[in-house]
């Protein structure tokens, strides 16, 4: 019996899955395998919110496979050792998996290739599974990647994604291969969304019916919450980015165009990280910053983490993050700018906190977005500073977002909620218990400009 192993990583779905399609070609038996990778655990990326979402994804993937006559095989340990062990147990002659972009993934695939070759097993790594357009598929003249988004997007839009593949009708799994029990995990965020391909596809269908048409006009509306919330499903691969792009384009309209552009940002960051894997921790474009750190700014950092900075829109966003394990994209920009530009704290501290809580915490998007805001990444205006008061008035004009997440300010009416320190008399009493600002905005701006030698 000819047998293939499919190693699932960040592609936990059955629809539009090129490795699974290739592995089962010609009626081959398939071992659908997920390895709880010890290296990921010890590196600090296996945090409760993502583990809880992952557990949902694995249960749903297993259920989908069982509906097709198969099952998911789960193992724990070193991923290379476990893949080789399963290949031996199943008598497999090939292993299929999706390409990824991090330094760890590149090193893992290289190790896996050598280890499997020694056993006479072929490794097939498939592009455009976790991205719409593969990293390296479009490059500028004289470079291995685009460093600016707009020219990348022009080429990306011309490239076009591959065709969408259907889910398999049947999956035959050899009986001899044993599996651990599916994991059970609780997250730390009370409002954590459910994971799994079924949940992802239902959310995508609802978004295409009712949300995408208004995306261009409403995507920055904090209180309206008019974004897709598909990012966790794209991160874990319960949705195919190829399918999301194609179905969004079919929906048509300005909203769809704006949404597809955001999906292109995701691919843009992946092609940057694929070419510059050190950018996960090192400045992509050093500005010779002398950042404040945990040692020199402990109280300010803690106030930011807890949503107690005295700037309502920043605090609302940080509390949303803690409660949901998710944050509105505009709010991510605001909170990151406040930490790195107003408080002048090292972007890596903020990126780590986001990775500790975000269910969609993704090395490429998270680290490179933080660098973009900090001015050490691909932003062509590295010294821009977002004023949280101005941004609050612009993107939460009635204050509903702030009142939703900051109960101390629930009694403050209208836009006055964005500057509670200006309230007087009875209005000030309505804001009792809310902290004073940790810093004057003018003071933070002056410090940043001095540090960047802009004065």
PyMOL commands that set and color helices and strands:
alter all, ss='L'
color gray80, all
select helices_A, chain A and resi 18-23+25-27+38-42+48-67+79-90+103-118+149-159+197-210+212-218+231-236+241-251+254-275+277-280+298-306+312-324+329-342+347-357+363-374+388-395+400-405+407-409+414-422+425-430+441-451
alter helices_A, ss='H'
color red, helices_A
select strands_A, chain A and resi 3-8+29-37+72-77+94-98+122-126
alter strands_A, ss='S'
color yellow, strands_A
deselect
rebuild
show_as cartoon
